[in-house]
Amino acid sequence: SLLYMNNQNLIIYQIPVLHKILEELNQELNFRIFDVSNVEELKKEIKDKKNYLILTYKKDFKLNELVLDKEPVKIFKLIERLNIQFLKQHFSDQSEIKIGKYKININSREILYKDIKLKLTEKEVNTILYLSKANKPVNIESLQKNVWGYSTDLETHTVETHIYRLRKKILKIFNDSNFILSKKNGYEIK
């Protein structure tokens, strides 16, 4: 997993049952988990942490938070949302990111080169961001875990198909077959 991924802190505010569930999945996750039951603890917990996300039912913190609706939530969907939230937080001060000769606009989900634009899906944006942060080939398991939010029970061809389609789109619009490189140990964006 990537270096910056390791110092992510998930603070679960007043949802002890969810803390227990995520604790059990801990080795599958790329963030440390803290259980907090009151505001004083919360303040203490975030004081010395830069990269944190608060998981809560309350909407009023105006901090880095992911608010859960009261609906039942599929745990892997939640983990995916958390991973994506951490990824976005990492880029939050930039809405436009330069990757090679391209610019990616996170808000409009477009990749641009000169005056050519290509619309991307959220998954495609997250895949590109993740690959570009890695600076080395990323294997499918790592993409599954960090972009899709599941462990290896997902069929690997889901990720492969996804990247194949993305590469095809970029080839068609930008005539670039070297944006995402396929290496023997994974995928890479130079």
C-alpha positions as CSV (number, residue, x, y, z in Angstrom):
1,S,0.0,0.0,0.0
2,L,1.1,3.6,-0.6
3,L,3.1,5.5,1.9
4,Y,0.6,8.3,2.5
5,M,-2.1,5.8,2.9
6,N,-0.5,4.4,6.1
7,N,-1.0,7.5,8.2
8,Q,-4.7,7.8,7.7
9,N,-6.8,7.9,10.8
10,L,-10.4,7.0,10.9
11,I,-12.2,8.3,14.0
12,I,-15.5,6.7,14.6
13,Y,-17.7,9.0,16.7
14,Q,-20.3,7.5,18.9
15,I,-20.9,4.3,16.7
16,P,-19.2,1.7,18.9
17,V,-20.8,-1.2,17.0
18,L,-19.2,0.0,13.7
19,H,-15.9,0.3,15.5
20,K,-16.1,-3.3,16.5
21,I,-16.9,-4.5,12.9
22,L,-14.1,-2.4,11.4
23,E,-11.6,-3.5,14.0
24,E,-12.2,-7.1,12.9
25,L,-11.5,-6.2,9.3
26,N,-8.5,-4.2,10.4
27,Q,-5.8,-6.0,8.4
28,E,-7.9,-5.4,5.2
29,L,-7.9,-1.6,5.8
30,N,-5.4,1.1,5.1
31,F,-6.2,3.3,8.0
32,R,-5.9,3.3,11.8
33,I,-9.3,3.2,13.6
34,F,-10.1,5.1,16.8
35,D,-13.3,4.8,18.8
36,V,-14.5,8.1,20.3
37,S,-17.5,8.6,22.5
38,N,-17.6,12.3,23.4
39,V,-16.5,15.7,22.1
40,E,-13.6,16.1,24.5
41,E,-12.1,12.8,23.3
42,L,-12.7,13.9,19.7
43,K,-10.9,17.2,20.1
44,K,-8.0,15.4,21.8
45,E,-7.9,12.8,19.0
46,I,-7.8,15.2,16.1
47,K,-5.4,17.7,17.7
48,D,-2.2,16.0,16.7
49,K,-3.5,14.2,13.5
50,K,-3.2,15.7,10.1
51,N,-4.8,13.0,8.0
52,Y,-8.0,12.1,9.6
53,L,-11.7,11.4,8.8
54,I,-14.5,11.4,11.3
55,L,-17.2,8.8,10.7
56,T,-20.4,10.0,12.4
57,Y,-24.2,10.3,12.3
58,K,-24.0,14.0,13.3
59,K,-23.6,16.7,10.6
60,D,-22.3,19.5,12.7
61,F,-18.6,19.2,13.1
62,K,-17.6,21.1,10.0
63,L,-14.4,19.0,10.0
64,N,-13.2,16.2,7.8
65,E,-16.2,14.0,8.2
66,L,-18.2,11.3,6.4
67,V,-21.8,11.4,7.7
68,L,-23.6,8.1,7.7
69,D,-27.3,8.1,7.0
70,K,-29.2,5.9,9.4
71,E,-29.9,3.4,6.7
72,P,-28.2,0.0,6.8
73,V,-24.9,0.2,5.1
74,K,-23.0,-2.5,3.2
75,I,-19.6,-2.8,4.9
76,F,-17.5,-3.0,1.7
77,K,-19.4,-0.1,0.2
78,L,-18.6,1.9,3.3
79,I,-14.9,0.9,3.2
80,E,-14.8,2.0,-0.5
81,R,-16.4,5.3,0.4
82,L,-13.8,5.8,3.2
83,N,-10.9,5.0,0.9
84,I,-12.2,7.4,-1.7
85,Q,-12.8,10.1,0.9
86,F,-9.2,9.7,2.1
87,L,-7.9,9.8,-1.5
88,K,-9.9,13.0,-2.2
89,Q,-8.8,14.6,1.1
90,H,-5.2,14.0,0.0
91,F,-5.9,16.1,-3.1
92,S,-8.5,18.4,-1.5
93,D,-6.5,21.6,-1.9
94,Q,-6.2,21.0,-5.6
95,S,-9.2,20.6,-7.9
96,E,-6.9,20.4,-10.9
97,I,-4.0,17.9,-10.8
98,K,-1.3,17.6,-13.4
99,I,-0.4,14.1,-14.4
100,G,2.2,13.9,-17.1
101,K,1.0,16.1,-20.0
102,Y,-2.6,15.9,-18.8
103,K,-4.7,17.8,-16.3
104,I,-7.4,16.1,-14.3
105,N,-10.2,18.2,-13.0
106,I,-11.5,16.3,-10.0
107,N,-14.7,18.4,-9.7
108,S,-15.9,18.0,-13.3
109,R,-14.3,14.5,-13.6
110,E,-12.5,15.3,-16.8
111,I,-9.1,14.7,-18.2
112,L,-7.7,17.4,-20.4
113,Y,-4.9,17.8,-22.9
114,K,-4.6,21.1,-24.8
115,D,-8.3,21.7,-25.8
116,I,-9.4,18.1,-25.8
117,K,-11.5,16.9,-22.9
118,L,-12.6,13.4,-21.9
119,K,-15.3,12.7,-19.3
120,L,-14.3,10.2,-16.7
121,T,-16.2,8.1,-14.1
122,E,-15.5,8.5,-10.4
123,K,-13.8,5.1,-10.4
124,E,-11.6,6.1,-13.4
125,V,-10.6,9.4,-11.6
126,N,-9.8,7.5,-8.4
127,T,-7.8,4.8,-10.4
128,I,-5.7,7.5,-12.1
129,L,-5.1,9.4,-8.9
130,Y,-4.1,6.2,-7.1
131,L,-1.7,5.1,-9.9
132,S,-0.1,8.5,-10.3
133,K,0.6,8.8,-6.5
134,A,2.3,5.4,-6.4
135,N,5.3,6.2,-8.7
136,K,5.8,2.5,-9.3
137,P,3.7,-0.3,-10.7
138,V,0.6,-1.1,-8.7
139,N,-0.7,-4.6,-8.6
140,I,-4.3,-5.5,-9.0
141,E,-4.7,-6.6,-5.3
142,S,-3.6,-3.1,-4.3
143,L,-6.1,-1.4,-6.7
144,Q,-8.8,-3.7,-5.5
145,K,-8.2,-2.9,-1.9
146,N,-7.5,0.9,-2.2
147,V,-9.8,2.0,-5.0
148,W,-12.5,-0.6,-4.9
149,G,-12.4,-1.0,-1.2
150,Y,-12.6,-4.8,-1.1
151,S,-10.1,-7.5,-0.4
152,T,-9.3,-10.2,-3.0
153,D,-12.7,-11.8,-3.0
154,L,-13.5,-9.6,-6.0
155,E,-12.6,-11.2,-9.3
156,T,-9.4,-9.7,-10.6
157,H,-10.8,-9.3,-14.1
158,T,-13.2,-6.6,-12.8
159,V,-10.2,-4.4,-12.2
160,E,-8.4,-5.5,-15.4
161,T,-11.5,-4.8,-17.5
162,H,-11.9,-1.4,-15.9
163,I,-8.3,-0.4,-16.7
164,Y,-8.6,-1.9,-20.2
165,R,-11.6,0.3,-20.9
166,L,-10.0,3.4,-19.5
167,R,-6.8,2.8,-21.6
168,K,-9.0,2.3,-24.7
169,K,-10.9,5.6,-24.0
170,I,-7.6,7.5,-23.6
171,L,-6.2,5.9,-26.8
172,K,-9.3,6.8,-28.8
173,I,-9.5,10.5,-27.6
174,F,-5.9,11.4,-27.0
175,N,-4.2,8.8,-29.3
176,D,-2.0,7.9,-26.3
177,S,-1.3,4.2,-25.6
178,N,1.3,4.9,-22.9
179,F,-0.7,6.8,-20.3
180,I,-1.4,3.7,-18.2
181,L,1.4,1.2,-18.7
182,S,0.9,-2.5,-18.1
183,K,3.9,-3.9,-16.4
184,K,4.5,-7.5,-15.4
185,N,4.0,-6.5,-11.7
186,G,1.0,-4.2,-12.2
187,Y,-0.1,-0.9,-13.8
188,E,1.8,2.3,-13.8
189,I,1.4,6.0,-14.8
190,K,4.7,7.6,-15.5
